[in-house]
Amino acid sequence: MDDLLQLREQLDRIDEQIVKLYEERMEICSRVADYKIATGRKVLDTVREEEKLRAVRAMAHNDFNAHGIQELFAQLMSMSRKLQYNKLAQAGAHGKLPFLGVDRLDLENARVVFQGAEGAYSQMATLQYFGENVNCFHVDTFRDAMCAIEEGSADYAVLPIENSTAGVVSEIYDLLVEYENYIVGEQIIRIEHCLIGLPGTKPEDIRTVYSHPQSLMQSARYLNTHDWRQISMQNNAFAARKVSEDGDRSQAAIASEQAAKIYGLEVLEKGVNQSETNSTRFIIVTNQKIFRKDAGKVSLCLEVPHESGSLYHMLSHFIYNNLSMTKIESRPIEERNWEYRFFIDFEGNLADSAVKNALRGIREEARNMKILGNY
């Protein structure tokens, strides 16, 4: 049997050769980049890469090695592309991003829309972000809010995108893709759900509880200790308004204490949601392609080729450019079974060279990419 130390020495010698050959290869790739910069050719040449992968795979002596060789050369070509993107950036060929950097957002004269009714958590987020004197109005659906800013009847919309307990609001992600509206800010609101009902209502009077599906989910532990029918509504404030208008003590709502005050209801029990740290993140959306110059988070969505390793190669642009990715979500693409659109948040500013370089690489290699905002 071969001695382990001797085998490792042999591997070390081979690895030295691999490193030398890798550096030789990258030197040639650098010259390829110079040629492409001079002639205006695109970095990604899919046909050439596919031909190369087939050729090197055929050189292997068994299927296991063939698979490994294909993966190795896919990585080599990926690094070559990143080198070329970097050289393009150094040559000033970032490509222009259609977003305008501004020193501050115009909040003082803004007209703001939120989904729901008076007393909704969206209203609380609106007041915290824009101030108590904000000129705001409410609509019934998230789509109505998106339409309002797209059509210009509102300058900004405040929309819930994620709850720390119940997860993402998937409809908002879909609407961000559908509409040409962009995120320019965010506001996090601590959530304390209350059981509210008509004054004088006792728990034994209640037969039905109304609330938004996520609020029902967040309060499930409490609700499941009672034999109450649970009915979903579009918004917590709608639920509170219904209980108030119906005047029926057999009905109650899960909503905020503020909603109880607005609709003349009584708080029957506070903090019925099981998490004391429950919070909802709201996004501030506008129809302008702008970002604050001190913004620190970028949101984007992308579609990748439906093939092995494609998402990995997209994400590698963040690693190569030393960007910290903070979130990734996926949503199915309509009418394309088992294909997904990915939503990614990462730290950075659209004016940063590393961000520009990463976005250029992703745009070149993704099937589709949309910057959702920098805030």
Secondary structure as GFF3:
##gff-version 3
##sequence-region A 1 375
A	DSSP	alpha_helix	4	39	.	.	.	ID=ss1
A	DSSP	alpha_helix	46	59	.	.	.	ID=ss2
A	DSSP	alpha_helix	63	90	.	.	.	ID=ss3
A	DSSP	beta_strand	100	102	.	.	.	ID=ss4
A	DSSP	beta_strand	111	115	.	.	.	ID=ss5
A	DSSP	alpha_helix	121	130	.	.	.	ID=ss6
A	DSSP	beta_strand	135	139	.	.	.	ID=ss7
A	DSSP	alpha_helix	142	151	.	.	.	ID=ss8
A	DSSP	beta_strand	156	163	.	.	.	ID=ss9
A	DSSP	beta_strand	167	168	.	.	.	ID=ss10
A	DSSP	alpha_helix	170	178	.	.	.	ID=ss11
A	DSSP	beta_strand	182	190	.	.	.	ID=ss12
A	DSSP	beta_strand	194	197	.	.	.	ID=ss13
A	DSSP	three_ten_helix	203	205	.	.	.	ID=ss14
A	DSSP	beta_strand	208	211	.	.	.	ID=ss15
A	DSSP	alpha_helix	213	218	.	.	.	ID=ss16
A	DSSP	alpha_helix	220	223	.	.	.	ID=ss17
A	DSSP	beta_strand	229	232	.	.	.	ID=ss18
A	DSSP	alpha_helix	236	246	.	.	.	ID=ss19
A	DSSP	beta_strand	251	255	.	.	.	ID=ss20
A	DSSP	alpha_helix	257	262	.	.	.	ID=ss21
A	DSSP	beta_strand	266	269	.	.	.	ID=ss22
A	DSSP	beta_strand	279	286	.	.	.	ID=ss23
A	DSSP	beta_strand	290	292	.	.	.	ID=ss24
A	DSSP	beta_strand	297	303	.	.	.	ID=ss25
A	DSSP	alpha_helix	310	320	.	.	.	ID=ss26
A	DSSP	beta_strand	325	332	.	.	.	ID=ss27
A	DSSP	beta_strand	340	347	.	.	.	ID=ss28
A	DSSP	alpha_helix	353	365	.	.	.	ID=ss29
A	DSSP	beta_strand	368	374	.	.	.	ID=ss30
###
